[in-house]
Amino acid sequence: MKKSWFMLILLCQFNSAWSLPWFTPPNQDLHPAKKVKSGMVNFSGSWVGECNQQPATNMTIRQVDDKLLISYGFMEEKYTLEEVKSTNTTRANSSIHGNTFVTLDNANRALIFINADLFKNPTTNLNAFFSKVVMVLDNDYLMVKGLYYHTQANTEDFQQQLIACVYRRVA
């Protein structure tokens, strides 16, 4: 009986050890590398345009196989198709937790971004942000449509915002 309890305690301790910051398990790739879908449109280029009939920040997209690098303004975002990108930042008075999934539509002509963020800071309650953005390439034009839901604080209802952009490839 003592041996069973000892093994159970040892197993629980070993399981908990994986969560220690200095105890990292060997890096394992559980999924083989994704193959690029045949006939996939390449979204690479420098883009200028407008969103909701207002000038938009210029955007640059670099796409190599299933990797995307999107730059606009001072921001730069990196994505891998079919993978969930998770970000977490926690400080003494605030925290941000986000997940983004990027995929292609069935025709391989549109990028679909699905995003969920939760953030908290000392001046507000918990805020939530959810979005779905679709980028469709049509020759040298990139149409971007987005639907956003967000709260200003956890006591308010969700607000909805639509965005429609048209970009033209300049390089």
C-alpha positions as CSV (number, residue, x, y, z in Angstrom):
1,M,0.0,0.0,0.0
2,K,2.8,2.4,0.9
3,K,4.5,1.6,-2.4
4,S,1.3,2.5,-4.3
5,W,1.0,5.9,-2.5
6,F,4.7,6.6,-3.0
7,M,4.3,5.9,-6.8
8,L,1.2,8.1,-7.0
9,I,2.9,11.0,-5.2
10,L,6.0,10.6,-7.3
11,L,3.9,10.6,-10.5
12,C,2.1,13.8,-9.4
13,Q,5.3,15.5,-8.6
14,F,6.9,14.5,-11.9
15,N,3.8,15.7,-13.8
16,S,4.0,19.1,-11.9
17,A,7.7,19.4,-12.7
18,W,6.8,20.0,-16.4
19,S,5.2,23.4,-15.4
20,L,8.4,24.7,-13.7
21,P,10.0,27.4,-15.8
22,W,13.5,25.9,-15.6
23,F,12.3,22.4,-16.4
24,T,11.5,22.3,-20.1
25,P,10.7,19.1,-21.9
26,P,12.5,18.3,-25.1
27,N,11.1,20.2,-28.0
28,Q,8.8,17.9,-29.9
29,D,7.2,18.7,-33.2
30,L,3.9,16.7,-32.9
31,H,2.8,17.5,-36.4
32,P,4.8,17.1,-39.6
33,A,5.5,20.3,-41.5
34,K,2.5,21.4,-43.5
35,K,2.6,21.2,-47.3
36,V,1.7,24.3,-49.2
37,K,-1.6,23.8,-50.9
38,S,-1.3,23.5,-54.7
39,G,-2.7,26.5,-56.5
40,M,-2.4,28.7,-53.5
41,V,-2.3,32.4,-54.3
42,N,0.8,34.4,-53.2
43,F,-0.2,37.5,-51.3
44,S,3.3,39.0,-51.4
45,G,3.6,42.7,-52.3
46,S,3.5,46.3,-51.2
47,W,-0.1,47.5,-50.8
48,V,-1.7,51.0,-50.6
49,G,-5.4,51.6,-50.1
50,E,-8.3,52.7,-48.0
51,C,-10.5,51.3,-45.3
52,N,-14.1,52.5,-44.9
53,Q,-13.3,55.2,-47.5
54,Q,-10.5,56.6,-45.4
55,P,-6.7,56.3,-46.3
56,A,-5.3,53.2,-44.8
57,T,-1.8,52.5,-43.5
58,N,0.4,51.1,-46.3
59,M,1.0,47.4,-45.9
60,T,3.7,44.9,-47.0
61,I,3.1,41.2,-47.2
62,R,5.9,38.7,-47.6
63,Q,4.8,35.1,-48.1
64,V,7.1,32.1,-48.5
65,D,5.3,28.8,-48.6
66,D,3.1,28.7,-45.5
67,K,4.8,31.6,-43.7
68,L,3.4,35.2,-43.7
69,L,5.1,38.4,-42.6
70,I,2.7,41.3,-42.6
71,S,4.1,44.8,-41.9
72,Y,2.1,48.0,-41.6
73,G,3.0,51.2,-39.8
74,F,5.4,50.3,-37.0
75,M,3.8,46.8,-36.6
76,E,5.1,43.5,-38.0
77,E,3.3,40.3,-37.5
78,K,4.4,36.7,-38.4
79,Y,2.1,33.8,-39.0
80,T,2.2,30.2,-40.2
81,L,-0.8,29.0,-42.0
82,E,-2.9,26.4,-40.1
83,E,-1.3,27.1,-36.8
84,V,-2.6,28.9,-33.7
85,K,-0.4,31.8,-32.7
86,S,-0.7,32.4,-28.9
87,T,0.7,35.4,-27.1
88,N,0.6,36.1,-23.4
89,T,1.9,39.1,-21.5
90,T,1.5,39.5,-17.8
91,R,2.7,42.4,-15.6
92,A,1.9,43.4,-12.1
93,N,-1.1,45.5,-13.1
94,S,-2.1,44.2,-16.5
95,S,-2.3,41.1,-18.7
96,I,-3.0,40.3,-22.3
97,H,-3.8,36.9,-23.7
98,G,-4.4,36.4,-27.4
99,N,-4.9,33.6,-30.0
100,T,-4.8,34.0,-33.7
101,F,-5.5,31.3,-36.3
102,V,-4.8,31.9,-40.0
103,T,-6.0,29.6,-42.7
104,L,-7.0,29.6,-46.4
105,D,-10.5,29.3,-47.8
106,N,-11.3,26.2,-49.8
107,A,-10.4,27.8,-53.1
108,N,-7.0,28.9,-51.8
109,R,-7.7,32.5,-52.8
110,A,-8.4,34.1,-49.4
111,L,-6.6,34.3,-46.1
112,I,-8.8,34.0,-43.1
113,F,-7.7,35.4,-39.7
114,I,-9.6,34.5,-36.6
115,N,-8.5,36.3,-33.4
116,A,-9.5,36.4,-29.7
117,D,-7.9,38.6,-27.1
118,L,-8.5,39.2,-23.4
119,F,-6.8,42.1,-21.7
120,K,-6.9,43.7,-18.3
121,N,-5.3,46.8,-16.9
122,P,-5.7,48.8,-13.6
123,T,-8.1,51.3,-15.0
124,T,-10.6,49.0,-16.6
125,N,-12.2,45.7,-16.0
126,L,-11.6,42.7,-18.3
127,N,-11.9,43.6,-22.0
128,A,-12.6,41.1,-24.8
129,F,-11.9,41.4,-28.5
130,F,-12.9,38.9,-31.2
131,S,-12.5,39.3,-34.9
132,K,-12.7,37.5,-38.2
133,V,-10.8,39.2,-41.1
134,V,-10.8,37.9,-44.7
135,M,-8.3,39.0,-47.3
136,V,-9.2,38.1,-50.9
137,L,-6.7,38.6,-53.7
138,D,-8.1,39.6,-57.1
139,N,-5.3,40.3,-59.6
140,D,-3.5,43.4,-58.2
141,Y,-6.2,44.2,-55.7
142,L,-6.5,43.0,-52.1
143,M,-10.0,43.2,-50.6
144,V,-10.1,43.0,-46.8
145,K,-13.3,42.6,-44.8
146,G,-13.4,42.4,-41.1
147,L,-15.9,41.9,-38.4
148,Y,-14.9,42.9,-34.9
149,Y,-16.7,42.4,-31.5
150,H,-15.3,44.1,-28.5
151,T,-16.1,45.3,-25.0
152,Q,-14.9,48.4,-23.2
153,A,-15.2,46.7,-19.9
154,N,-16.8,43.4,-18.7
155,T,-19.9,45.3,-17.5
156,E,-20.8,46.6,-21.0
157,D,-22.4,44.8,-24.0
158,F,-20.3,43.8,-27.0
159,Q,-19.9,46.4,-29.6
160,Q,-19.6,45.5,-33.3
161,Q,-17.5,47.1,-35.9
162,L,-17.2,46.3,-39.6
163,I,-14.2,47.2,-41.8
164,A,-14.0,47.1,-45.5
165,C,-10.7,47.9,-47.3
166,V,-9.4,47.9,-50.8
167,Y,-5.7,47.8,-51.4
168,R,-3.8,48.1,-54.7
169,R,-0.5,46.4,-55.3
170,V,2.3,48.9,-56.0
171,A,5.3,46.6,-56.0
